[in-house]
Amino acid sequence: MNDKEVTIGELTGHFFNLSALSKDKQRHELISLLHYYNEETFDISRSLIKETSCYKTQGKNIYHLDRFYIYPKYRGNGVGKIVLDEFIKNISAYVEDNIRYIGLFPDPITDDIEFDSKENMDICERGILVKHLKTFYSSFGFQEMKTNREYMYLDLNKVKWTKSIT
């Protein structure tokens, strides 16, 4: 058996502990906190908070899934589905707090962190890839935000954990 560790991709994001801010009635702190992040993280998090009213309802914690990328040589075998499924199932253990919502921007990315699909891709090609990504994330229960259709979110209280991956 080969016990060699292999990196198959990247998964990064940002956790926002809204329950702590809500308890301390620090609404102004939330806006200040969000401004420390890049424009995309700020906009997705703000849209998610508006979409779900999660700050008003006892501060439900959120996670912005910023980057989910499987290296090309590991694609096509269901690896991405396995990784994302495990991440969703165990997210509260990974960040050591109770997460209610996950928000994301289903945008084509590459191994180049500076790549911007809106600037570097043909609009038709990008549209096809975004549709594919939305279908992929929808299979986990993510839905488009009404506040901004470019973004998607998942309410972890509505996830059905009936499927088993082997």
N, C-alpha and C positions, 0 to 999 in steps of 0.2 A: 504494500500500500504506500502511495506517495503522500507524505505529509507536508509537502511544499506549499507554502502560502502563495496564492495567486491573486493579483488585483484585477478585477473584471470590469471596473468602472468607478464612477464617482456618485456620491449622494451627499449633498450638503443642504443646509437650510438654517432658519432662524426661529427660535422659540420665543414667544412673548407670553410672560406670566401675567395675564390680565386679572386673574383672581387676586393676586397680591396688590395690584394697583387699585382694584375695585374696593377691596377691604379698607384700604387706607384713603379712599376717596381722592386719588391722585390722577384725575382725568387729564389735567394739564401735563403731568409727567408722561403720560402715554404719547401724546402728540410730540413732546420734546424727544422722547425715546425713538420714535419712528423716524424723526428727521436725521438721526445719526446713520441711517442706512441709505443705500443707493436708491435712486428714484423708483426703480422697479419694485424693490422690497417695500418701500414706503407705499406705493400705489396699490400693490396687491394686498398688503396688510390692512390698509385703510378701507379698500373695497370689501374685504372679507368681514371686517368689523361692521361696516354698514349693512352688508348683505344679511348677516346672521344676528345682528343686534347683540352680539356676544359680550360686549362690554357692559351693556345695560342690565343684562340678566346674570347677575352675580359674577361677572368677569370670567367667562369661559375661556380657557387658554387656547392659543392658536399656534400653529406652526406653518411657516412659509417654506415649502419645499422649493428651494432655489435652483438646485441643479441635480438632475437625475440622468446619468449618462452611462450607458453600457458600451464598452469598447467594441468596435465593429467585428472583431474576430470571435466574440462571444455571443453575438446576436443570432436570432433565428432558432434558438433551441428552447425558448421559454425562460431563459435566465432572468430577463428583465421582470417578467411576471412574478417569478419566485422571489426575487429580491424585494420588489415593491410590496408584495403581499406580506412578507415577513416584517418589513419595515412598518407597514400600517398596523399589523397585529400587535407589534411590540413597541410602538412609538413612545408610549408613556414610560416604559422601562428605560429606553435609550436616553430620554431627556430628564428622567427622574421626576416627572410631574404629570398630572392628568391633562391630556390634550383633548379638546372637543372637536376642533376644526383644523383641517389641513387645506391651505390654499396654494395654488401654483399657476404658472403661466406656461401653457403647453406650446413651447416654442422650439423649433429645430435648433440643436446645438451641435458643436463639434468638440474635439479635444482642445481646441483653442478657446480659452476663456474669454478672449476679446472679440470673438466672432459674434456678429449681430446679423441675424437672418433678415431683418427688415432692410438692412443696407447692403448685405452681401449675397442675397439670393434673388433669383428671378421670382416675381410675384406669383406666377402660376405654380412653379415648383414648390414655393413656400406654402401656398394654399393647400396643396395636396398633402404635404408633410404635416401641417397643422391639423388637418382633418384626420389623418392617421393617428396623430398623438391624442386628439380628443376622443377618438374611438377607444384607444388603448386605456386612457385614464377613466373613461366612462365604464369600462368593464369592471372597475373596482368600486364604482358608485360615485365617482366624481361627477359633478354637474356644472354647467356654465353658470357664472354669476349673472344675475339680472342687472346688477349695478355696473358691470363691465363684462361684456360677452367674450372678451379675449381671455379672461381668467376663469379658472375652475376651482371648485372646493369640494371637500368631503366632510360630511357630518359623521363623526365616528360613532355616534349613538344610533345611526341608521344603517350601519354596515351589517350585512348578514354574513356571519362567519361559518356558513355551512359547507363551503367548498374546502376540500383538503388537497394540498399539493404534496405529491410524493416524488 
